[in-house]
Amino acid sequence: MAMSPRSLPTQTGCRRLHAHDIPNGHPVRRFQEYFLAKRRADGCLHREDFDPLDVVQIMPWMQILELVEPETYRYRLFGTAMADLIGCDLTGQHLQDIVDPRVLHLRLAEISDARTGNTPVYSTSELGFPEREFITVIRGMFPGCMAGRDLIFFPTAPADTQLTSPSTPVLPAGR
């Protein structure tokens, strides 16, 4: 992949969305369905309850952020479709080193709101690529945890992305 983290797309037009603004069939909507079925009473999706095989169509669009120190997040996972979209794999990179500095405070606020409210936060923005068109994306920030550490499940995909097969019914956590 030709792009480096230093040449990532700019972001403009950032704004929050309501869940009902996300189209049916979009990866974020599909993950919302999974999250609502699997989260525990604390509002979080625990890593041990998350099975990537349950959401195999979403995984190419999935990013998972891990809190490594206060307000510092590392990409634990960066899906293949996202890597293809931006031109590089960000697994292992720190969010603060990657996100357009002009909108970093917005991403951190979304993460904070998802973590403190134990509820998903949705947003959209335009990604501007050098010598390419702007792409409108929809993202969701879903609170999670693993062994006492905070995680954020972070699916992101172009707004016109539609998954082809219907969601697989998922049993709630603990059943």
N, C-alpha and C positions, 0 to 999 in steps of 0.2 A: 504494500500500500504506500502510495507516494507521499501523502501528507504526514507532517509531524504534528505533535501537539501544539507547537508554536504557530502553526498556520491554520488553526481551526476556524470554522465559520464565525462571523459576527452574529449577534442576535439583536433583533429590533422588534418592536410591537409586542413586547411581553405583557401579558395580562392573565389574570386568573379566570378560570372557568368554573361553572357548576357541573356536577356530574351529568345532568340531563343535557348539557351542551355537547357531550361526546357521542359521536355516531355509534349506533349498534354495529357490532362487528369490528370496530376499531380495537387494536391490541390493548389500549388503556381501558376501554369499557370491558373487555373480556377479563382483564386482570382484576378489575374492580369486582366483578361477579365472583371470581375465585377468592379474592381477599375477604369479601363479606361472608362467604361461606366458611372460610378457614380460620379467621382471626379468633383469638381467645377473648375472654371476658375483659382483659386489660386493653383491648383494642388493637393489639399488635399481632402480626403474623410471625409466629415463632419459626425459626429456621427448621426445627425438627418436624414441623407440620407442613413445610413447603416441599412439594415434590415436583421437580421440573418436568417430569413425564406427564403430570396433570395439565400442564400449560405449554406443551411442546411447541405449539404454533406461536406462542408469545415470546418464547425464549430468545429468538434472534433480535427482538426489540428490547430485551430486558437489560437493565443496568442495576447493579446492586452496589450501594454505597455503604461503607463501614466507618463508623466513628472511631478514629484512632487516637484522638486527643480532643480536648474541648474545641468545638467548632472546626475541626479538621477531619475531612472525609476522604477516604481512598476508594477508588473503583475496585471492588472485589470481583466484579464480573462486568464485562462490556460485551453485549450481544453482537453476533456476527452481522446482522443487518444494520445495526448502528455503526459498526466499524466500516462496513461498505459505504454507508451514507456519508460519513465524514472523512473517510480515507485512511483511518488508522485505528488500532486497538488501544484503548485507554486503560485496560486492566492493569492495576498496580499504581496508576497515576493518582495524584491528589486532585480533588475537585478544584481547589483554590488555584492550582497551577494550570487548569484547563479552561475553565469557563471564562468567557469574555468579561474582563474586569468591570465593564460598565453595567453588567447585569448580575454579577456575583452576589450582591446583597439581596437581590430578588430570589435567587435560587436558595440561598441560606435561609431566608425568611420562610420560603415554602417548606423547607426541611424542618425548620424549627416549629412551624405551625403543625405539621404532620406529627412530629414527635410529641409536642406538648399537648396537643388535642387528641392524640391517638385516633386520628381520622385522616382519610386521604385528602390531598390537596391537588388540584388540577390546574394546568396552565397551558398557554399556547404562546408561540413566538415565531418569527420569521428567521430562518437561518440563511445568512448570506455567504455564498461560496465565491471565492475568486474565479472569475471567468465562467460562472455558472448562474443559473436562475436562483431566485430565493425559493426556499421550501418552507411551507408552513408546517410546524409540528405541533402535536398534542402530547403532553407528558402528564404523568401522575406520580405523586410522591406518597408511598404507602408505608406506614410505620411498621417496623419489624425489630426483632432482636435475636441474638444468638449468644448463648453462654454469658448472659449479662451485658453484652455489648449491643449498642444500638445499630440497627441496619435500616436502610431505606431501600425498598423495592421501587424501582424507578423506570417503568416502561415508557418509552418515547418512540413515536413513529410519525411519519408524514400524515397530515390530516386526512388524506384520501385513502389511506391504507385500510383495507378490509380483509379480515381473515375469512377463509372460504368455508370451513365447516363449522357447524354450531358448537357452542360450548359443551363440554362434557359435564354432566351433573357431578357435583362434588359434595361429598358428605361433610358436614361441619366437623371442626376439630374435636377430637376425643371420641369419635364414633366409629 
